């Protein structure tokens, strides 16, 4: 098994740890710390476990870090049904008045 290498060299280990401290998203901070641990010589298994992920997930984050830097470690927008579709059903129940619950709205 060949481990994927961290190939970006634009940030030092100290700068990565500082970026993790500044990150407003805790998930992104854990990803940055996992990358820093790998660069500090920890095994991928140990770095992944310490940061609450499995080794394969860390591998995926290393790929994204190599491609896009710290920005690549942020969550991407998720696709899915817009919340506005849900509200249309609730509005019709509200117009009827009275007591209601989510189950009556068809959800």
N, CA, C and O atoms as a GROMACS GRO file, in nm:
protein
  428
    1UNK      N    1   0.084  -0.117   0.000
    1UNK     CA    2   0.000   0.000   0.000
    1UNK      C    3   0.089   0.124   0.000
    1UNK      O    4   0.180   0.135   0.082
    2UNK      N    5   0.063   0.215  -0.090
    2UNK     CA    6   0.141   0.338  -0.101
    2UNK      C    7   0.061   0.452  -0.041
    2UNK      O    8  -0.052   0.478  -0.082
    3UNK      N    9   0.118   0.519   0.056
    3UNK     CA   10   0.051   0.633   0.119
    3UNK      C   11   0.065   0.754   0.031
    3UNK      O   12   0.169   0.777  -0.030
    4UNK      N   13  -0.042   0.832   0.024
    4UNK     CA   14  -0.038   0.956  -0.053
    4UNK      C   15   0.042   1.059   0.027
    4UNK      O   16   0.021   1.075   0.147
    5UNK      N   17   0.132   1.128  -0.039
    5UNK     CA   18   0.219   1.224   0.029
    5UNK      C   19   0.155   1.363   0.031
    5UNK      O   20   0.082   1.401  -0.061
    6UNK      N   21   0.182   1.437   0.136
    6UNK     CA   22   0.144   1.577   0.142
    6UNK      C   23   0.249   1.651   0.060
    6UNK      O   24   0.365   1.658   0.100
    7UNK      N   25   0.208   1.707  -0.053
    7UNK     CA   26   0.303   1.768  -0.146
    7UNK      C   27   0.308   1.920  -0.137
    7UNK      O   28   0.401   1.981  -0.189
    8UNK      N   29   0.212   1.982  -0.073
    8UNK     CA   30   0.214   2.128  -0.061
    8UNK      C   31   0.320   2.168   0.040
    8UNK      O   32   0.334   2.107   0.146
    9UNK      N   33   0.394   2.272   0.006
    9UNK     CA   34   0.499   2.320   0.095
    9UNK      C   35   0.484   2.469   0.125
    9UNK      O   36   0.577   2.531   0.177
   10UNK      N   37   0.368   2.526   0.093
   10UNK     CA   38   0.350   2.670   0.113
   10UNK      C   39   0.331   2.708   0.259
   10UNK      O   40   0.352   2.824   0.295
   11UNK      N   41   0.292   2.614   0.345
   11UNK     CA   42   0.276   2.642   0.487
   11UNK      C   43   0.363   2.547   0.568
   11UNK      O   44   0.373   2.428   0.538
   12UNK      N   45   0.426   2.601   0.671
   12UNK     CA   46   0.507   2.518   0.760
   12UNK      C   47   0.415   2.448   0.860
   12UNK      O   48   0.295   2.476   0.867
   13UNK      N   49   0.472   2.360   0.936
   13UNK     CA   50   0.399   2.289   1.041
   13UNK      C   51   0.342   2.388   1.143
   13UNK      O   52   0.227   2.374   1.186
   14UNK      N   53   0.420   2.486   1.180
   14UNK     CA   54   0.376   2.589   1.277
   14UNK      C   55   0.261   2.670   1.217
   14UNK      O   56   0.164   2.699   1.286
   15UNK      N   57   0.271   2.705   1.090
   15UNK     CA   58   0.166   2.783   1.023
   15UNK      C   59   0.037   2.702   1.011
   15UNK      O   60  -0.073   2.757   1.022
   16UNK      N   61   0.049   2.572   0.986
   16UNK     CA   62  -0.070   2.487   0.980
   16UNK      C   63  -0.140   2.481   1.115
   16UNK      O   64  -0.263   2.492   1.122
   17UNK      N   65  -0.064   2.466   1.221
   17UNK     CA   66  -0.125   2.461   1.355
   17UNK      C   67  -0.189   2.595   1.390
   17UNK      O   68  -0.294   2.598   1.454
   18UNK      N   69  -0.127   2.703   1.350
   18UNK     CA   70  -0.186   2.836   1.374
   18UNK      C   71  -0.316   2.851   1.294
   18UNK      O   72  -0.413   2.909   1.343
   19UNK      N   73  -0.317   2.800   1.173
   19UNK     CA   74  -0.439   2.806   1.090
   19UNK      C   75  -0.551   2.724   1.153
   19UNK      O   76  -0.668   2.763   1.147
   20UNK      N   77  -0.516   2.613   1.214
   20UNK     CA   78  -0.616   2.530   1.282
   20UNK      C   79  -0.675   2.606   1.401
   20UNK      O   80  -0.795   2.598   1.425
   21UNK      N   81  -0.592   2.678   1.474
   21UNK     CA   82  -0.642   2.757   1.587
   21UNK      C   83  -0.735   2.869   1.541
   21UNK      O   84  -0.832   2.901   1.609
   22UNK      N   85  -0.705   2.927   1.425
   22UNK     CA   86  -0.786   3.038   1.374
   22UNK      C   87  -0.913   2.992   1.304
   22UNK      O   88  -1.005   3.072   1.286
   23UNK      N   89  -0.921   2.868   1.264
   23UNK     CA   90  -1.035   2.819   1.187
   23UNK      C   91  -1.164   2.832   1.268
   23UNK      O   92  -1.170   2.792   1.385
   24UNK      N   93  -1.267   2.886   1.205
   24UNK     CA   94  -1.396   2.901   1.274
   24UNK      C   95  -1.477   2.772   1.269
   24UNK      O   96  -1.569   2.753   1.348
   25UNK      N   97  -1.444   2.684   1.176
   25UNK     CA   98  -1.514   2.556   1.161
   25UNK      C   99  -1.430   2.447   1.228
   25UNK      O  100  -1.316   2.423   1.188
   26UNK      N  101  -1.486   2.382   1.330
   26UNK     CA  102  -1.409   2.282   1.403
   26UNK      C  103  -1.372   2.162   1.316
   26UNK      O  104  -1.267   2.101   1.336
   27UNK      N  105  -1.458   2.128   1.220
   27UNK     CA  106  -1.425   2.015   1.131
   27UNK      C  107  -1.302   2.048   1.046
   27UNK      O  108  -1.214   1.965   1.027
   28UNK      N  109  -1.298   2.171   0.994
   28UNK     CA  110  -1.183   2.212   0.915
   28UNK      C  111  -1.057   2.215   1.002
   28UNK      O  112  -0.950   2.176   0.956
   29UNK      N  113  -1.070   2.260   1.126
   29UNK     CA  114  -0.955   2.264   1.218
   29UNK      C  115  -0.899   2.124   1.241
   29UNK      O  116  -0.777   2.105   1.241
   30UNK      N  117  -0.988   2.024   1.260
   30UNK     CA  118  -0.942   1.886   1.279
   30UNK      C  119  -0.870   1.835   1.155
   30UNK      O  120  -0.770   1.764   1.166
   31UNK      N  121  -0.919   1.871   1.038
   31UNK     CA  122  -0.854   1.827   0.913
   31UNK      C  123  -0.715   1.888   0.900
   31UNK      O  124  -0.620   1.821   0.861
   32UNK      N  125  -0.704   2.017   0.934
   32UNK     CA  126  -0.574   2.084   0.928
   32UNK      C  127  -0.477   2.019   1.027
   32UNK      O  128  -0.361   1.994   0.994
   33UNK      N  129  -0.525   1.990   1.148
   33UNK     CA  130  -0.438   1.925   1.247
   33UNK      C  131  -0.395   1.786   1.202
   33UNK      O  132  -0.282   1.745   1.229
   34UNK      N  133  -0.483   1.712   1.136
   34UNK     CA  134  -0.446   1.580   1.085
   34UNK      C  135  -0.333   1.591   0.982
   34UNK      O  136  -0.238   1.512   0.984
   35UNK      N  137  -0.344   1.689   0.893
   35UNK     CA  138  -0.238   1.712   0.794
   35UNK      C  139  -0.108   1.748   0.865
   35UNK      O  140  -0.002   1.699   0.830
   36UNK      N  141  -0.118   1.835   0.968
   36UNK     CA  142   0.001   1.875   1.043
   36UNK      C  143   0.065   1.755   1.113
   36UNK      O  144   0.188   1.745   1.118
   37UNK      N  145  -0.016   1.666   1.166
   37UNK     CA  146   0.038   1.548   1.233
   37UNK      C  147   0.114   1.460   1.136
   37UNK      O  148   0.219   1.406   1.170
   38UNK      N  149   0.060   1.444   1.016
   38UNK     CA  150   0.128   1.363   0.914
   38UNK      C  151   0.263   1.426   0.880
   38UNK      O  152   0.364   1.357   0.870
   39UNK      N  153   0.263   1.558   0.863
   39UNK     CA  154   0.389   1.628   0.832
   39UNK      C  155   0.488   1.621   0.948
   39UNK      O  156   0.610   1.630   0.928
   40UNK      N  157   0.436   1.604   1.070
   40UNK     CA  158   0.521   1.596   1.189
   40UNK      C  159   0.575   1.455   1.211
   40UNK      O  160   0.649   1.431   1.307
   41UNK      N  161   0.538   1.361   1.124
   41UNK     CA  162   0.594   1.227   1.133
   41UNK      C  163   0.503   1.121   1.192
   41UNK      O  164   0.542   1.005   1.202
   42UNK      N  165   0.382   1.159   1.232
   42UNK     CA  166   0.288   1.059   1.283
   42UNK      C  167   0.242   0.969   1.169
   42UNK      O  168   0.239   1.012   1.054
   43UNK      N  169   0.206   0.847   1.202
   43UNK     CA  170   0.151   0.758   1.099
   43UNK      C  171   0.014   0.811   1.059
   43UNK      O  172  -0.051   0.882   1.135
   44UNK      N  173  -0.029   0.776   0.941
   44UNK     CA  174  -0.162   0.819   0.895
   44UNK      C  175  -0.270   0.763   0.986
   44UNK      O  176  -0.370   0.830   1.014
   45UNK      N  177  -0.251   0.640   1.030
   45UNK     CA  178  -0.349   0.578   1.119
   45UNK      C  179  -0.361   0.656   1.249
   45UNK      O  180  -0.471   0.683   1.296
   46UNK      N  181  -0.247   0.693   1.308
   46UNK     CA  182  -0.247   0.768   1.434
   46UNK      C  183  -0.306   0.907   1.415
   46UNK      O  184  -0.384   0.953   1.498
   47UNK      N  185  -0.269   0.974   1.307
   47UNK     CA  186  -0.320   1.109   1.281
   47UNK      C  187  -0.471   1.106   1.258
   47UNK      O  188  -0.544   1.191   1.309
   48UNK      N  189  -0.516   1.009   1.182
   48UNK     CA  190  -0.659   0.997   1.154
   48UNK      C  191  -0.736   0.968   1.282
   48UNK      O  192  -0.838   1.032   1.308
   49UNK      N  193  -0.688   0.875   1.361
   49UNK     CA  194  -0.757   0.838   1.485
   49UNK      C  195  -0.760   0.957   1.582
   49UNK      O  196  -0.863   0.982   1.645
   50UNK      N  197  -0.651   1.029   1.595
   50UNK     CA  198  -0.645   1.143   1.686
   50UNK      C  199  -0.741   1.254   1.645
   50UNK      O  200  -0.787   1.332   1.729
   51UNK      N  201  -0.770   1.262   1.516
   51UNK     CA  202  -0.856   1.369   1.465
   51UNK      C  203  -0.997   1.322   1.432
   51UNK      O  204  -1.073   1.394   1.367
   52UNK      N  205  -1.033   1.202   1.477
   52UNK     CA  206  -1.170   1.156   1.465
   52UNK      C  207  -1.214   1.115   1.327
   52UNK      O  208  -1.328   1.138   1.289
   53UNK      N  209  -1.124   1.054   1.250
   53UNK     CA  210  -1.159   1.006   1.116
   53UNK      C  211  -1.086   0.876   1.089
   53UNK      O  212  -0.996   0.838   1.164
   54UNK      N  213  -1.124   0.808   0.982
   54UNK     CA  214  -1.048   0.687   0.948
   54UNK      C  215  -0.938   0.721   0.848
   54UNK      O  216  -0.935   0.831   0.792
   55UNK      N  217  -0.851   0.627   0.828
   55UNK     CA  218  -0.733   0.649   0.743
   55UNK      C  219  -0.771   0.686   0.600
   55UNK      O  220  -0.707   0.772   0.539
   56UNK      N  221  -0.874   0.623   0.546
   56UNK     CA  222  -0.917   0.652   0.409
   56UNK      C  223  -0.970   0.795   0.398
   56UNK      O  224  -0.946   0.863   0.298
   57UNK      N  225  -1.042   0.839   0.499
   57UNK     CA  226  -1.093   0.976   0.499
   57UNK      C  227  -0.978   1.075   0.502
   57UNK      O  228  -0.980   1.175   0.430
   58UNK      N  229  -0.877   1.048   0.584
   58UNK     CA  230  -0.759   1.134   0.587
   58UNK      C  231  -0.692   1.137   0.451
   58UNK      O  232  -0.648   1.243   0.406
   59UNK      N  233  -0.685   1.024   0.385
   59UNK     CA  234  -0.627   1.019   0.250
   59UNK      C  235  -0.702   1.112   0.156
   59UNK      O  236  -0.640   1.184   0.077
   60UNK      N  237  -0.835   1.111   0.164
   60UNK     CA  238  -0.915   1.199   0.078
   60UNK      C  239  -0.886   1.347   0.109
   60UNK      O  240  -0.877   1.428   0.018
   61UNK      N  241  -0.871   1.380   0.240
   61UNK     CA  242  -0.842   1.519   0.277
   61UNK      C  243  -0.703   1.560   0.233
   61UNK      O  244  -0.681   1.675   0.197
   62UNK      N  245  -0.608   1.467   0.234
   62UNK     CA  246  -0.473   1.498   0.185
   62UNK      C  247  -0.479   1.533   0.036
   62UNK      O  248  -0.414   1.627  -0.008
   63UNK      N  249  -0.557   1.456  -0.040
   63UNK     CA  250  -0.574   1.488  -0.183
   63UNK      C  251  -0.629   1.629  -0.200
   63UNK      O  252  -0.578   1.706  -0.281
   64UNK      N  253  -0.733   1.663  -0.124
   64UNK     CA  254  -0.795   1.795  -0.136
   64UNK      C  255  -0.699   1.905  -0.092
   64UNK      O  256  -0.696   2.012  -0.152
   65UNK      N  257  -0.621   1.880   0.013
   65UNK     CA  258  -0.522   1.979   0.059
   65UNK      C  259  -0.415   1.999  -0.048
   65UNK      O  260  -0.377   2.113  -0.076
   66UNK      N  261  -0.367   1.891  -0.106
   66UNK     CA  262  -0.265   1.902  -0.211
   66UNK      C  263  -0.316   1.983  -0.330
   66UNK      O  264  -0.240   2.058  -0.392
   67UNK      N  265  -0.443   1.969  -0.362
   67UNK     CA  266  -0.500   2.038  -0.478
   67UNK      C  267  -0.534   2.184  -0.450
   67UNK      O  268  -0.511   2.270  -0.535
   68UNK      N  269  -0.588   2.213  -0.330
   68UNK     CA  270  -0.644   2.347  -0.307
   68UNK      C  271  -0.594   2.415  -0.180
   68UNK      O  272  -0.639   2.526  -0.150
   69UNK      N  273  -0.506   2.355  -0.105
   69UNK     CA  274  -0.459   2.418   0.018
   69UNK      C  275  -0.563   2.414   0.128
   69UNK      O  276  -0.647   2.324   0.132
   70UNK      N  277  -0.557   2.512   0.218
   70UNK     CA  278  -0.648   2.515   0.332
   70UNK      C  279  -0.794   2.525   0.289
   70UNK      O  280  -0.882   2.470   0.355
   71UNK      N  281  -0.820   2.594   0.182
   71UNK     CA  282  -0.958   2.608   0.132
   71UNK      C  283  -1.016   2.471   0.096
   71UNK      O  284  -1.136   2.448   0.112
   72UNK      N  285  -0.931   2.382   0.049
   72UNK     CA  286  -0.976   2.247   0.015
   72UNK      C  287  -1.020   2.165   0.135
   72UNK      O  288  -1.086   2.062   0.119
   73UNK      N  289  -0.984   2.209   0.256
   73UNK     CA  290  -1.022   2.136   0.376
   73UNK      C  291  -1.156   2.182   0.434
   73UNK      O  292  -1.202   2.128   0.535
   74UNK      N  293  -1.216   2.282   0.372
   74UNK     CA  294  -1.348   2.329   0.416
   74UNK      C  295  -1.456   2.242   0.353
   74UNK      O  296  -1.436   2.184   0.246
   75UNK      N  297  -1.571   2.234   0.420
   75UNK     CA  298  -1.684   2.161   0.363
   75UNK      C  299  -1.731   2.230   0.236
   75UNK      O  300  -1.735   2.353   0.228
   76UNK      N  301  -1.765   2.152   0.138
   76UNK     CA  302  -1.823   2.206   0.015
   76UNK      C  303  -1.974   2.216   0.031
   76UNK      O  304  -2.033   2.150   0.116
   77UNK      N  305  -2.034   2.300  -0.050
   77UNK     CA  306  -2.180   2.313  -0.046
   77UNK      C  307  -2.242   2.179  -0.083
   77UNK      O  308  -2.194   2.108  -0.172
   78UNK      N  309  -2.348   2.146  -0.014
   78UNK     CA  310  -2.417   2.019  -0.041
   78UNK      C  311  -2.537   2.045  -0.130
   78UNK      O  312  -2.606   2.147  -0.118
   79UNK      N  313  -2.560   1.953  -0.219
   79UNK     CA  314  -2.679   1.963  -0.301
   79UNK      C  315  -2.794   1.897  -0.227
   79UNK      O  316  -2.774   1.824  -0.130
   80UNK      N  317  -2.911   1.922  -0.272
   80UNK     CA  318  -3.028   1.863  -0.208
   80UNK      C  319  -3.150   1.949  -0.234
   80UNK      O  320  -3.141   2.056  -0.294
   81UNK      N  321  -3.261   1.900  -0.189
   81UNK     CA  322  -3.385   1.972  -0.210
   81UNK      C  323  -3.384   2.101  -0.129
   81UNK      O  324  -3.352   2.098  -0.010
   82UNK      N  325  -3.418   2.212  -0.190
   82UNK     CA  326  -3.421   2.339  -0.117
   82UNK      C  327  -3.523   2.336  -0.004
   82UNK      O  328  -3.627   2.270  -0.015
   83UNK      N  329  -3.495   2.406   0.102
   83UNK     CA  330  -3.584   2.410   0.216
   83UNK      C  331  -3.719   2.473   0.181
   83UNK      O  332  -3.818   2.445   0.249
   84UNK      N  333  -3.726   2.556   0.079
   84UNK     CA  334  -3.850   2.623   0.041
   84UNK      C  335  -3.959   2.522   0.006
   84UNK      O  336  -4.077   2.549   0.029
   85UNK      N  337  -3.925   2.407  -0.047
   85UNK     CA  338  -4.025   2.305  -0.080
   85UNK      C  339  -4.096   2.256   0.045
   85UNK      O  340  -4.216   2.226   0.040
   86UNK      N  341  -4.026   2.247   0.154
   86UNK     CA  342  -4.083   2.200   0.278
   86UNK      C  343  -4.183   2.301   0.334
   86UNK      O  344  -4.287   2.264   0.388
   87UNK      N  345  -4.152   2.427   0.320
   87UNK     CA  346  -4.235   2.532   0.378
   87UNK      C  347  -4.371   2.544   0.310
   87UNK      O  348  -4.467   2.589   0.373
   88UNK      N  349  -4.382   2.507   0.184
   88UNK     CA  350  -4.509   2.516   0.114
   88UNK      C  351  -4.614   2.429   0.182
   88UNK      O  352  -4.728   2.472   0.197
   89UNK      N  353  -4.579   2.308   0.222
   89UNK     CA  354  -4.672   2.219   0.291
   89UNK      C  355  -4.711   2.272   0.427
   89UNK      O  356  -4.827   2.259   0.467
   90UNK      N  357  -4.617   2.332   0.498
   90UNK     CA  358  -4.647   2.386   0.630
   90UNK      C  359  -4.739   2.507   0.620
   90UNK      O  360  -4.826   2.526   0.706
   91UNK      N  361  -4.722   2.589   0.517
   91UNK     CA  362  -4.809   2.705   0.500
   91UNK      C  363  -4.954   2.665   0.482
   91UNK      O  364  -5.043   2.729   0.536
   92UNK      N  365  -4.978   2.558   0.406
   92UNK     CA  366  -5.116   2.516   0.385
   92UNK      C  367  -5.179   2.467   0.516
   92UNK      O  368  -5.298   2.489   0.538
   93UNK      N  369  -5.102   2.403   0.601
   93UNK     CA  370  -5.153   2.357   0.730
   93UNK      C  371  -5.180   2.477   0.820
   93UNK      O  372  -5.280   2.480   0.891
   94UNK      N  373  -5.090   2.575   0.817
   94UNK     CA  374  -5.109   2.694   0.900
   94UNK      C  375  -5.235   2.770   0.860
   94UNK      O  376  -5.306   2.823   0.946
   95UNK      N  377  -5.263   2.774   0.730
   95UNK     CA  378  -5.382   2.847   0.683
   95UNK      C  379  -5.510   2.784   0.735
   95UNK      O  380  -5.610   2.853   0.754
   96UNK      N  381  -5.508   2.653   0.757
   96UNK     CA  382  -5.627   2.585   0.811
   96UNK      C  383  -5.653   2.624   0.955
   96UNK      O  384  -5.767   2.617   1.002
   97UNK      N  385  -5.548   2.666   1.026
   97UNK     CA  386  -5.563   2.707   1.164
   97UNK      C  387  -5.571   2.589   1.257
   97UNK      O  388  -5.563   2.473   1.215
   98UNK      N  389  -5.587   2.617   1.384
   98UNK     CA  390  -5.598   2.511   1.483
   98UNK      C  391  -5.466   2.452   1.521
   98UNK      O  392  -5.359   2.502   1.483
   99UNK      N  393  -5.474   2.345   1.596
   99UNK     CA  394  -5.353   2.275   1.640
   99UNK      C  395  -5.306   2.183   1.529
   99UNK      O  396  -5.387   2.120   1.462
  100UNK      N  397  -5.176   2.174   1.509
  100UNK     CA  398  -5.122   2.087   1.407
  100UNK      C  399  -4.982   2.045   1.448
  100UNK      O  400  -4.921   2.105   1.536
  101UNK      N  401  -4.934   1.942   1.383
  101UNK     CA  402  -4.797   1.898   1.408
  101UNK      C  403  -4.732   1.868   1.273
  101UNK      O  404  -4.798   1.873   1.169
  102UNK      N  405  -4.605   1.838   1.274
  102UNK     CA  406  -4.532   1.813   1.151
  102UNK      C  407  -4.591   1.694   1.076
  102UNK      O  408  -4.596   1.696   0.954
  103UNK      N  409  -4.636   1.590   1.146
  103UNK     CA  410  -4.691   1.473   1.082
  103UNK      C  411  -4.813   1.511   0.996
  103UNK      O  412  -4.832   1.455   0.888
  104UNK      N  413  -4.896   1.605   1.045
  104UNK     CA  414  -5.013   1.648   0.968
  104UNK      C  415  -4.974   1.723   0.843
  104UNK      O  416  -5.051   1.727   0.746
  105UNK      N  417  -4.856   1.781   0.843
  105UNK     CA  418  -4.810   1.856   0.726
  105UNK      C  419  -4.754   1.765   0.619
  105UNK      O  420  -4.714   1.812   0.513
  106UNK      N  421  -4.752   1.635   0.645
  106UNK     CA  422  -4.703   1.540   0.545
  106UNK      C  423  -4.554   1.516   0.553
  106UNK      O  424  -4.494   1.472   0.454
  107UNK      N  425  -4.492   1.543   0.666
  107UNK     CA  426  -4.348   1.524   0.682
  107UNK      C  427  -4.319   1.421   0.786
  107UNK      O  428  -4.203   1.392   0.814
   0.00000   0.00000   0.00000
